[in-house]
Amino acid sequence: MGSKVKIQRVERGKTKSFYVNFPAAVAEAGQIEKGEEMEWLIEDRDTYILRRIKASKSLLST
């Protein structure tokens, strides 16, 4: 599954931030909850991985 997003750049005085918004359908498919902590991993210049800090329980476990 793929979904295109745009990166937003926000500058406030001396600081700047970049924001990534992704569609609700993507968040729902990943069962992402409000306030959940994530981290970015940079595999290479073209590949960024968003990973949960606290691993979720597998749906396949018994």
C-alpha positions as a printed NumPy array, in Angstrom:
array([[  0.   ,   0.   ,   0.   ],
       [  1.315,   3.457,  -0.809],
       [  0.142,   6.941,   0.044],
       [  1.667,  10.233,  -1.11 ],
       [  2.303,  12.982,   1.433],
       [  3.889,  16.418,   1.349],
       [  6.465,  17.69 ,   3.812],
       [  5.673,  21.031,   5.462],
       [  8.375,  23.44 ,   6.606],
       [  7.574,  25.845,   9.418],
       [  9.93 ,  28.613,  10.533],
       [  9.386,  30.461,  13.807],
       [ 12.093,  32.957,  14.538],
       [ 15.382,  31.083,  14.799],
       [ 13.845,  27.624,  14.778],
       [ 12.512,  25.576,  11.912],
       [ 10.619,  22.315,  11.849],
       [  9.462,  19.915,   9.202],
       [  6.137,  18.126,   9.524],
       [  4.848,  14.963,   7.899],
       [  1.103,  14.367,   7.932],
       [ -0.231,  11.065,   6.774],
       [ -3.81 ,  10.089,   5.985],
       [ -6.152,   8.803,   8.661],
       [ -6.549,   5.571,   6.676],
       [ -2.811,   4.898,   7.12 ],
       [ -2.987,   5.579,  10.869],
       [ -6.06 ,   3.373,  11.22 ],
       [ -4.437,   0.54 ,   9.259],
       [ -1.456,   0.708,  11.628],
       [ -3.73 ,   1.058,  14.678],
       [ -1.855,   4.212,  15.686],
       [ -3.269,   5.935,  18.76 ],
       [ -3.189,   9.608,  19.715],
       [ -0.064,  10.477,  21.705],
       [  1.747,   7.292,  20.736],
       [  5.535,   7.695,  20.584],
       [  7.315,   6.879,  17.348],
       [ 10.873,   7.221,  16.08 ],
       [ 12.354,   7.771,  12.622],
       [ 15.08 ,   5.47 ,  11.349],
       [ 17.073,   6.564,   8.309],
       [ 18.052,   3.568,   6.216],
       [ 19.486,   5.663,   3.387],
       [ 18.862,   9.013,   1.694],
       [ 15.632,   7.76 ,   0.112],
       [ 14.284,   5.434,   2.795],
       [ 12.877,   6.584,   6.144],
       [ 11.222,   4.138,   8.524],
       [  8.715,   5.211,  11.167],
       [  8.744,   2.765,  14.08 ],
       [  6.803,   2.509,  17.334],
       [  8.879,   3.057,  20.461],
       [  6.785,   0.515,  22.366],
       [  6.187,  -2.531,  20.179],
       [  2.557,  -3.547,  19.83 ],
       [  1.38 ,  -7.089,  20.484],
       [  1.258,  -9.294,  17.422],
       [ -2.175, -10.261,  16.164],
       [ -0.698, -13.639,  15.197],
       [  0.428, -14.584,  18.735],
       [ -1.566, -17.095,  20.695]])
